[in-house]
């Protein structure tokens, strides 16, 4: 069970990192008023700290379930904010052959 949770957490971490880089790089200056990017960053940092805490405690055989729960919830929230931001940034320009 722990191995599956670690894989799910690592997958969420990598997807969030890629989306966060893309959203930071290609953020729309008009839509940047929306604080979704700040929320995504905060949740990503909390998820990263929780994942590091989980890995440190897993080596000492004192794994806290609350660390992995906080990690997964934070990364899911960061994924939600990243996807919402990507949708709002790229919603108008869905098809490249139609002028935006």
Buried (B, 14 or more C-beta within 10 A) or exposed (E): EEEEBBEBBEEBBEBBBEBBEBBEEEBBEEBBEBEBBEBBBBBBEBBBBBBEBBBEBBEEEEBEEEBBEBBBBBBBBBBBBBBBBBEEBBEEEEEEEEEE
